[in-house]
């Protein structure tokens, strides 16, 4: 990236009236959503956009090499979206001149203000500063078709028309304005769409370029199952993805085979990268790819196994059968791949492969829709996933997978505070237990149950459930990661690092796992390993808030508070709604002597809640006011929101030796001992 340049941010607002359409006709809205996604995908690919797939700020981030490509992409999205059930949405183009990094310069408060002003309007909206910067470049090219409704934003909305290379509201000729040097232009598209659409795109587009040396060490028996191409006449992405995921899940249960997780594999859904390059980035030597074509009650699935190291096809086949045979096809493909890779399938595992989870194909379709919506991680999507899963259970009341996925959705609703935590956790537990009662080999149900028990500090039950889940599916990356977090809470750091390392190998492109693993290494006293993990992620996760958050923690351990502050500021800019990031930033301010800023923050933490108690404890810790810090830690204990591992916290472990803090720890440990006896 150049030292200086013009950055252009394009924000695509909510599809107007889409929530009403979702409410009136869910199935039709999902089809429309799939069509709209294809429009976005193709527009970005055709204009050579590059998605920063690990960016988790507001919207999605796509890089372009020149402003004309960005403009063409914006206009194409609007024009083609109108053909998809006449979809309408606002598209905003704005710019800022940057000196360091796009994330440092984008003014998110200005973005929010502009989006609010155009939220329910349809058209392309261009800020005055951007129009003045590149107006001759943007409006004079005859091969760009401006939408009929194009506006300037300068307090009021001013319509722009294309008139012989000039803007009628700002007559700037091409000859009189100096053309921006393309060598100093980087264009960023920040796509701000509905919560439902944000993660849909993030999970679908091309991964960010990485340093060639960032590829993982290859394991002899290792495989990645790439997203299957959807060749159906109608929009059935969820079905093709579901077939791919079920085959991947089968293979993941082979204990001697390393199988890359769905999260990392899905990054390659729309990539044109060579198979060998993908294999190197994922650290595997085999790739499975395929396609799905569904038409009525018929389905055709093709699959081929490729030895990426030797660029040889190992096995391939095509299956064309009735839709009711979908489970038999998935089982046969899984067995053929296992045989090709010399994997032994035990009789018990063979029965799992051959198990028909439901007799109702419509119920299976509803499950796939529900699972797909869960992956979006938004409130609306999770609520709709519950509706689809409940419908699946109406059709088949003994569908264990539907109960397990329903438990998964309810757990996330609790974790994200989308529902009453106590209610959703209890419902999640009941559904997970029901799934296990129907199918004792359901690893998803055990993993969800383990996570629920960990949240309730039921350590023994949580660990037992994790062990069963990982015995059933040793390649479950998120299961290995969750287990590492439990071990971290129990201060069994060597084991936590072991399982965290495995999780990063199974899901090499998932920033949540990598940053969380780096924090585990830090807390375990392995700052050298934490730094190594963070440095490896530099080219992959630089747009992800948690990556910078953990870098900040690293600098706390080295007492480099200026550097820590910079990382926390960047994390806060990428995810301004996360309280824990702000608490870390305030702690740094205290260490840097910014007393007024800390006191201003303290004044905002005035309620008797977990978040405000934590905020005050962090603030006083940074200021070195140990007495008040312990006071608010004790308040956390009084409301049941503190555990003994607080003594390992980077920000609070200095309190060991403080009489009141030691007394608090003793009180916690006594209570933990009572709980252990009950359990």
C-alpha positions in Angstrom: 0.0 0.0 0.0 1.4 3.5 -0.9 2.3 6.0 1.8 -0.2 8.4 0.4 -3.3 8.0 -1.7 -7.0 8.6 -2.2 -9.2 6.0 -0.6 -12.8 5.6 -1.8 -15.3 3.9 0.5 -18.5 2.5 -1.1 -21.3 1.6 1.3 -24.3 -0.4 0.2 -27.2 0.2 2.5 -30.1 -2.1 3.5 -32.3 -3.5 0.8 -35.4 -1.3 1.1 -38.4 -3.2 2.5 -36.5 -6.5 2.7 -37.6 -7.2 6.3 -41.2 -7.0 5.2 -40.5 -9.4 2.3 -38.8 -11.8 4.7 -41.8 -11.7 7.0 -44.3 -12.3 4.3 -42.6 -15.0 2.3 -39.4 -16.5 3.8 -38.6 -19.0 1.1 -39.0 -16.4 -1.7 -36.9 -13.9 0.2 -34.1 -16.4 0.6 -34.2 -17.0 -3.2 -34.1 -13.3 -3.8 -31.2 -13.0 -1.3 -29.3 -15.7 -3.1 -29.8 -13.9 -6.5 -28.7 -10.6 -5.0 -25.6 -12.2 -3.5 -24.7 -13.5 -6.9 -25.0 -10.0 -8.3 -22.6 -8.7 -5.7 -20.2 -11.6 -6.1 -20.0 -11.3 -9.9 -19.8 -7.5 -9.9 -16.9 -7.5 -7.5 -15.1 -10.3 -9.4 -15.7 -8.8 -12.8 -14.2 -5.5 -11.7 -11.2 -7.3 -10.1 -12.1 -6.6 -6.5 -10.3 -8.2 -3.7 -12.3 -8.9 -0.5 -10.5 -8.5 2.8 -12.4 -11.5 4.1 -11.3 -11.1 7.7 -12.5 -7.5 8.0 -15.2 -7.4 10.7 -16.0 -3.7 11.0 -19.2 -2.3 9.6 -19.8 -4.1 6.4 -17.3 -5.8 4.2 -14.0 -4.4 2.8 -13.0 -4.9 -0.9 -9.8 -3.5 -2.5 -9.6 -2.1 -6.0 -6.6 -0.8 -8.0 -8.4 2.2 -9.5 -11.4 4.4 -8.9 -13.0 3.6 -12.3 -13.2 -0.1 -11.4 -14.8 0.9 -8.1 -17.3 3.2 -9.8 -18.2 0.6 -12.4 -18.7 -2.0 -9.7 -21.1 0.3 -7.8 -23.1 1.2 -10.8 -23.3 -2.4 -12.0 -24.6 -3.5 -8.5 -27.4 -1.0 -8.6 -28.3 -1.6 -12.2 -28.4 -5.4 -11.9 -30.1 -5.4 -8.5 -33.0 -3.6 -10.1 -33.4 -6.8 -12.2 -33.6 -9.0 -9.1 -37.2 -8.4 -8.0 -36.6 -4.7 -8.5 -34.4 -4.5 -5.4 -33.5 -1.0 -4.3 -30.9 0.2 -1.8 -28.7 3.3 -1.2 -25.1 3.1 -2.4 -22.7 5.7 -0.9 -19.3 6.7 -2.3 -17.0 8.7 0.0 -13.3 9.3 0.2 -10.5 10.4 2.5 -6.8 11.1 1.9 -4.8 8.7 3.9 -1.2 8.8 5.2 -0.9 5.5 7.0 -3.6 2.9 6.7 -7.2 2.8 5.5 -8.5 1.6 8.9 -6.8 4.6 10.6 -8.4 7.1 8.2 -12.0 6.0 7.5 -14.2 8.3 9.5 -16.8 5.8 10.8 -18.8 8.5 12.5 -19.1 10.3 9.2 -20.1 7.1 7.5 -22.8 6.5 10.0 -24.1 10.0 9.7 -24.3 9.8 5.9 -25.9 6.3 6.0 -28.5 7.6 8.3 -29.3 10.4 5.9 -29.9 8.0 2.9 -31.1 4.9 4.7 -34.5 4.7 3.0 -33.5 6.3 -0.3 -32.6 4.4 -3.5 -29.7 5.7 -5.6 -25.9 6.2 -5.8 -24.8 9.0 -3.4 -21.4 10.7 -3.7 -19.9 13.0 -1.1 -18.8 16.4 -2.3 -15.1 15.9 -1.5 -15.0 12.7 -3.5 -16.8 14.3 -6.4 -14.3 17.2 -6.4 -11.3 14.9 -6.2 -12.1 12.7 -9.1 -15.1 14.1 -10.8 -13.5 14.4 -14.3 -12.2 10.9 -14.0 -15.6 9.5 -12.8 -18.1 11.3 -14.9 -16.2 11.7 -18.2 -15.8 8.0 -19.1 -18.3 7.0 -21.7 -18.1 3.3 -20.9 -19.5 3.9 -17.4 -23.3 3.9 -17.3 -24.4 6.2 -14.5 -27.6 5.2 -12.8 -30.5 7.5 -13.3 -30.5 8.5 -9.7 -27.0 9.7 -8.7 -26.6 12.3 -6.0 -24.1 14.5 -4.3 -24.1 14.8 -0.5 -23.3 18.3 0.9 -25.9 18.9 3.6 -28.7 18.3 1.1 -28.9 15.6 -1.6 -28.1 17.1 -5.0 -28.9 15.0 -8.1 -26.0 14.5 -10.6 -26.5 13.9 -14.3 -24.0 12.9 -16.9 -23.5 15.6 -19.5 -20.7 15.4 -22.0 -18.0 14.8 -19.5 -19.1 17.3 -17.0 -21.2 17.5 -13.8 -24.0 20.1 -14.3 -23.7 21.1 -10.6 -19.9 21.4 -10.7 -18.5 22.2 -14.1 -15.1 20.7 -13.8 -13.7 19.7 -17.2 -11.4 16.8 -17.7 -8.7 19.0 -19.2 -8.6 21.5 -16.3 -8.4 19.0 -13.5 -5.2 17.1 -12.9 -5.9 13.4 -13.1 -5.0 11.4 -9.9 -1.8 9.4 -10.3 -3.0 5.7 -10.4 0.2 4.7 -8.7 -1.0 6.5 -5.6 -4.6 5.3 -5.6 -6.0 2.5 -3.6 -9.8 2.1 -3.6 -11.6 0.5 -0.7 -15.2 -0.6 -0.9 -16.8 -0.8 2.5 -20.1 -2.6 2.0 -22.6 -1.6 4.6 -25.7 -3.8 4.1 -28.3 -5.4 6.3 -27.1 -7.6 9.2 -28.3 -10.6 7.2 -26.2 -9.7 4.2 -23.0 -8.7 5.9 -21.7 -12.2 6.8 -23.3 -13.7 3.7 -20.7 -11.8 1.6 -17.9 -12.2 4.2 -18.3 -16.0 4.1 -18.5 -16.1 0.3 -15.8 -14.1 -1.5 -12.1 -14.4 -2.3 -9.6 -14.5 0.6 -7.1 -11.7 1.0 -3.7 -12.1 -0.6 -1.2 -13.6 1.8 2.5 -13.7 1.9 3.7 -16.8 -0.1 5.6 -18.0 2.9 2.5 -18.1 5.0 1.5 -21.5 3.7 1.2 -24.2 6.4 3.4 -27.3 6.7 1.7 -30.1 4.7 0.5 -33.2 6.5 0.7 -36.5 4.6 -3.0 -37.4 5.0 -4.8 -34.1 4.9 -7.6 -32.7 2.8 -9.7 -29.6 2.2 -13.3 -30.0 0.9 -13.9 -26.9 -1.3 -17.4 -25.4 -1.7 -19.3 -27.3 -4.3 -20.4 -25.3 -7.4 -24.1 -24.8 -7.5 -25.3 -25.6 -11.1 -29.0 -25.6 -10.2 -31.4 -23.5 -12.3 -32.8 -21.8 -9.2 -30.9 -20.2 -6.3 -30.0 -23.1 -4.0 -26.7 -22.1 -2.5 -27.7 -23.4 0.9 -28.3 -26.9 -0.6 -25.0 -27.1 -2.4 -23.2 -25.8 0.7 -25.1 -28.3 2.8 -24.0 -31.3 0.7 -20.4 -30.1 0.8 -20.6 -29.6 4.6 -22.1 -33.1 5.2 -19.4 -34.8 3.3 -16.8 -32.7 5.1 -18.3 -33.7 8.4 -18.1 -37.4 7.5 -14.5 -37.1 6.6 -13.7 -35.1 9.7 -14.6 -38.1 11.8 -11.7 -40.1 10.5 -9.1 -39.8 13.2 -6.0 -40.3 11.1 -7.0 -37.7 8.5 -6.5 -33.9 8.9 -9.6 -32.2 7.5 -9.7 -28.4 7.1 -12.8 -26.8 8.6 -15.7 -25.4 6.7 -14.9 -21.8 7.7 -11.5 -21.8 6.0 -12.7 -23.8 3.0 -15.6 -21.4 2.3 -13.1 -18.6 1.8 -12.4 -20.1 -1.6 -16.0 -20.2 -2.8 -15.4 -17.7 -5.6 -11.7 -17.9 -6.1 -9.8 -18.5 -9.3 -6.6 -19.6 -7.5 -4.9 -22.7 -8.7 -5.5 -25.9 -6.7 -1.8 -26.1 -5.7 -1.8 -22.6 -4.2 -5.0 -23.3 -2.2 -3.5 -26.5 -0.9 -0.3 -24.7 0.2 -2.3 -22.0 2.0 -4.4 -24.5 3.8 -1.5 -26.9 4.6 -3.0 -30.0 2.8 -2.0 -32.3 0.0 -5.5 -33.4 -1.2 -8.4 -31.3 -2.4 -12.0 -32.5 -3.0 -14.1 -30.3 -5.3 -17.4 -30.9 -6.9 -20.7 -29.6 -8.1 -24.4 -30.0 -7.3 -27.4 -29.7 -9.7 -30.8 -29.9 -8.2 -33.9 -30.0 -10.4 -37.3 -30.8 -8.9 -36.9 -34.2 -7.1 -33.7 -35.1 -9.0 -30.1 -34.3 -8.0 -26.8 -34.7 -9.8 -23.6 -34.6 -7.8 -20.1 -34.8 -9.2 -16.9 -35.0 -7.1 -13.2 -35.4 -7.8 -10.3 -35.9 -5.5 -7.0 -34.2 -6.5 -3.5 -34.8 -5.2 -2.4 -31.2 -5.1 1.3 -31.9 -4.7 1.4 -34.0 -7.9 -1.5 -32.3 -9.7 -3.1 -35.6 -10.3 -6.8 -36.7 -10.2 -7.0 -39.6 -7.7 -10.7 -40.3 -8.0 -13.8 -38.9 -9.6 -17.4 -39.9 -10.0 -20.9 -38.6 -10.9 -24.2 -39.5 -9.2 -27.6 -38.7 -10.7 -30.4 -40.0 -8.5 -33.6 -39.0 -6.8 -33.4 -36.4 -4.1 -34.4 -39.0 -1.6 -31.0 -40.7 -2.2 -29.0 -37.6 -1.1 -27.8 -39.3 2.1 -26.6 -42.4 0.3 -24.7 -40.3 -2.2 -22.9 -38.4 0.6 -22.1 -41.7 2.4 -20.7 -43.2 -0.8 -18.5 -40.2 -1.7 -17.2 -40.1 1.9 -16.3 -43.8 1.8 -14.6 -43.6 -1.6 -12.5 -40.7 -0.4 -11.5 -42.6 2.7 -10.5 -45.6 0.7 -8.5 -43.5 -1.7 -6.6 -42.0 1.2 -6.1 -45.5 2.9 -8.2 -44.5 5.8 -9.7 -47.3 7.9 -13.4 -47.0 8.5 -14.5 -48.8 11.7 -17.8 -50.6 11.8 -19.2 -48.0 14.1 -18.1 -45.1 11.9 -19.5 -46.9 8.8 -22.8 -47.1 10.5 -22.6 -43.3 11.1 -21.8 -42.7 7.4 -24.8 -44.9 6.4 -27.2 -43.5 8.9 -30.1 -41.7 7.4 -30.8 -38.8 9.7 -34.4 -38.2 8.5 -36.9 -39.8 6.2 -38.3 -36.4 5.3 -36.4 -34.6 2.5 -38.3 -31.4 3.2 -37.2 -31.6 6.8 -33.6 -32.0 5.6 -34.0 -28.9 3.3 -35.3 -26.9 6.3 -32.3 -28.1 8.4 -29.9 -26.9 5.6 -31.6 -23.5 5.5 -31.4 -23.2 9.3 -27.7 -24.2 9.4 -26.9 -21.7 6.7 -28.7 -18.9 8.6 -26.8 -19.8 11.8 -23.6 -19.2 10.0 -24.6 -15.6 9.4 -24.4 -14.9 13.1 -26.9 -12.0 13.0 -30.0 -11.6 15.2 -32.5 -11.7 12.4 -30.7 -14.7 10.8 -30.6 -16.6 14.1 -34.2 -16.0 14.8 -35.2 -17.2 11.3 -32.9 -20.2 11.7 -35.0 -21.2 14.7 -38.1 -20.9 12.6 -36.7 -23.2 9.9 -35.4 -25.7 12.5 -38.7 -25.8 14.3 -40.4 -26.5 10.9 -37.9 -29.3 10.3 -38.9 -30.8 13.7 -42.6 -30.4 12.9 -42.0 -32.7 9.9 -39.8 -35.1 11.8 -39.9 -35.0 15.6 -37.0 -37.4 15.9 -34.5 -35.5 13.8 -31.5 -35.3 16.1 -29.5 -32.9 13.8 -32.3 -30.4 13.9 -32.4 -30.5 17.7 -28.6 -30.1 17.8 -28.6 -27.1 15.4 -31.5 -25.5 17.3 -29.4 -25.8 20.5 -26.5 -24.2 18.6 -28.7 -21.3 17.5 -30.1 -20.7 21.0 -26.6 -20.8 22.5 -25.5 -18.1 20.1 -28.6 -16.0 20.9 -27.5 -16.2 24.5 -23.8 -15.4 23.8 -24.7 -12.4 21.7 -27.4 -11.1 24.1 -30.1 -11.5 21.4 -32.3 -13.3 24.0 -32.6 -13.6 27.7 -29.5 -15.5 28.6 -31.0 -17.7 31.2 -34.0 -18.7 29.1 -32.0 -19.3 25.9 -29.3 -21.3 27.7 -31.9 -23.5 29.3 -33.7 -24.1 26.0 -30.3 -24.8 24.3 -29.4 -27.4 27.0 -32.8 -29.1 26.6 -32.4 -29.3 22.8 -28.8 -30.6 23.0 -29.8 -33.3 25.5 -32.8 -34.3 23.2 -30.4 -34.6 20.3 -28.1 -36.8 22.3 -31.0 -39.0 23.4 -31.9 -39.6 19.8 -28.3 -39.9 18.5 -25.5 -40.6 20.9 -22.9 -39.9 18.1 -24.1 -36.3 17.6 -20.9 -34.3 18.2 -22.5 -30.9 17.6 -24.9 -31.5 20.5 -22.0 -32.5 22.8 -19.9 -29.5 21.8 -22.9 -27.1 22.4 -23.6 -28.7 25.8 -19.9 -28.4 26.8 -19.9 -24.7 25.9 -23.1 -24.2 27.9 -21.6 -25.9 31.0 -18.4 -23.9 30.7 -20.5 -20.7 30.7 -22.1 -22.0 33.9 -18.7 -22.8 35.5 -19.6 -26.5 35.6 -16.0 -27.4 34.7 -16.2 -31.2 35.1 -19.4 -31.5 33.0 -18.0 -29.2 30.4 -14.7 -31.1 30.0 -16.5 -34.5 29.8 -18.7 -33.2 27.1 -15.8 -31.7 25.1 -13.9 -34.9 25.3 -16.9 -36.9 23.9 -17.4 -34.3 21.1 -13.8 -34.4 20.1 -13.7 -38.2 20.2 -16.6 -38.3 17.8 -15.2 -35.6 15.6 -11.5 -34.9 16.2 -11.2 -32.5 13.3 -13.8 -30.1 14.7 -11.8 -26.9 14.7 -14.2 -24.8 16.8 -14.6 -27.7 19.2 -10.9 -27.9 19.7 -10.8 -24.1 20.1 -13.6 -24.0 22.6 -11.9 -26.8 24.6 -8.7 -24.8 24.7 -10.6 -21.8 26.2 -12.0 -24.1 28.9 -8.5 -25.4 29.7 -7.3 -21.8 29.7 -10.0 -20.9 32.3 -8.8 -23.8 34.3 -5.2 -22.5 34.0 -4.0 -25.7 32.4 -2.1 -23.7 29.9 0.1 -26.4 28.3 -3.0 -28.4 27.3 -4.8 -25.2 26.2 -1.9 -24.3 23.9 -1.9 -27.9 22.5 -5.6 -27.8 21.6 -5.4 -24.2 20.4 -2.6 -25.1 18.1 -4.6 -27.9 16.6 -7.5 -25.6 16.1 -5.4 -23.1 14.1 -4.1 -26.0 11.9 -7.6 -27.2 11.2 -9.0 -23.7 10.5 -6.0 -21.7 9.3 -8.0 -18.7 7.9 -10.3 -18.1 10.8 -9.2 -15.0 12.7 -11.2 -15.7 15.9 -9.3 -18.9 16.5 -5.9 -17.4 15.7 -6.3 -14.3 17.9 -7.8 -16.3 20.7 -5.0 -18.9 20.6 -2.4 -16.1 20.7 -4.1 -14.7 23.9 -4.0 -18.2 25.4 -0.2 -18.3 24.7 0.2 -14.9 26.4 -1.8 -15.9 29.5 0.2 -19.1 29.6 3.5 -17.2 29.8 4.5 -18.1 26.2 4.8 -14.5 24.9 7.3 -15.8 22.3 4.8 -18.2 20.9 2.0 -15.6 21.0 4.2 -13.2 19.0 4.9 -15.9 16.5 1.2 -16.6 16.0 0.4 -12.9 15.6 3.2 -12.3 13.1 2.0 -15.2 11.0 -1.4 -13.7 10.8 -0.2 -10.3 9.7 -1.1 -10.7 6.1 -4.3 -12.5 6.8 -6.0 -10.9 9.8 -4.9 -7.2 9.7 -8.5 -6.1 9.1 -9.9 -8.1 12.1 -10.4 -6.3 15.4 -9.5 -9.2 17.6 -6.1 -9.5 15.9 -5.2 -6.0 17.0 -6.8 -6.4 20.4 -4.5 -9.3 21.2 -1.5 -7.4 19.8 -2.5 -4.8 22.4 -2.4 -7.4 25.1 1.0 -8.5 23.9 2.4 -5.0 24.3 0.8 -4.8 27.8 3.0 -7.7 28.8 6.1 -5.8 27.5 4.8 -2.6 29.2 4.9 -0.8 25.8 1.8 1.2 26.5 1.9 3.6 23.6 2.0 0.6 21.2 -0.7 -1.1 23.1 -2.9 2.0 22.9 -2.4 2.2 19.2 -3.5 -1.4 18.8 -6.6 -1.0 21.1 -7.6 2.2 19.2 -7.5 0.3 15.9 -9.5 -2.6 17.4 -12.0 -0.1 18.7 -12.4 1.5 15.3 -12.9 -1.9 13.7 -15.5 -3.0 16.3 -16.8 0.1 18.2 -19.5 -1.9 20.0 -17.2 -4.2 22.0 -16.9 -3.1 25.7 -13.9 -5.2 26.4 -11.8 -3.4 23.8 -12.8 0.0 25.3 -11.9 -1.3 28.8 -8.4 -2.2 27.5 -8.0 1.2 25.9 -8.9 2.9 29.1 -6.5 0.8 31.1 -3.7 2.0 28.7 -4.8 5.6 29.2 -4.3 5.1 32.9 -0.8 3.7 32.4 0.1 6.6 30.2 -1.1 9.1 32.8 -4.1 10.3 30.8 -6.1 10.9 34.0 -8.8 13.2 32.6 -9.7 10.7 29.9 -9.9 7.9 32.4 -12.1 9.9 34.7 -14.4 10.9 31.9 -14.8 7.2 31.1 -15.4 6.3 34.8 -18.3 8.8 34.9 -20.1 6.8 32.2 -19.9 3.6 34.1 -22.6 4.4 36.7 -24.9 1.3 36.6 -24.7 -1.7 38.8 -24.0 -4.1 36.0 -21.2 -6.6 35.1 -20.0 -4.3 32.2 -19.8 -1.2 34.3 -18.1 -3.0 37.3 -15.5 -4.4 34.9 -15.1 -0.9 33.3 -14.4 0.7 36.6 -12.1 -2.1 37.7 -10.0 -1.7 34.5 -9.9 2.1 34.8 -8.7 2.0 38.4 -6.2 -0.7 37.6 -4.7 1.5 34.9 -4.5 4.5 37.3 -2.8 2.3 39.9 -5.8 2.8 42.4 -5.7 -0.8 43.7 -8.2 -0.2 46.5 -11.0 0.9 44.2 -10.0 -1.7 41.6 -10.5 -4.5 44.2 -13.7 -2.8 45.4 -15.3 -3.3 41.9 -13.9 -6.8 41.4 -15.6 -7.7 44.7 -18.9 -6.3 43.3 -18.4 -8.6 40.3 -18.1 -11.5 42.7 -21.2 -10.4 44.6 -23.3 -10.7 41.4 -21.7 -14.1 40.5 -19.5 -12.7 37.6 -16.0 -13.4 38.8 -13.8 -16.6 38.9 -10.5 -17.4 40.4 -8.7 -17.1 37.1 -8.9 -13.3 37.5 -5.5 -13.7 39.2 -4.0 -14.6 35.9 -5.3 -11.5 34.1 -2.6 -9.4 32.6 -4.3 -6.3 34.1 -5.0 -7.6 37.6 -2.4 -10.2 38.5 -0.3 -7.4 40.0 -2.9 -7.3 42.8 -1.7 -10.6 44.3 -0.3 -9.6 47.7 -3.0 -7.0 48.2 -4.7 -8.1 51.4 -8.3 -7.5 50.2 -7.6 -9.1 46.8 -6.0 -12.2 48.4 -9.1 -12.4 50.7 -11.4 -12.2 47.7 -9.4 -15.0 45.9 -9.7 -17.2 49.0 -13.4 -16.6 49.2 -13.8 -17.6 45.5 -11.7 -20.7 45.9 -13.7 -21.9 48.9 -16.9 -21.5 46.9 -15.4 -23.3 43.9 -14.5 -26.2 46.3 -18.1 -26.4 47.4 -19.3 -26.5 43.8 -16.8 -29.3 43.0 -18.2 -31.4 45.9 -21.7 -30.9 44.6 -20.7 -31.9 41.1 
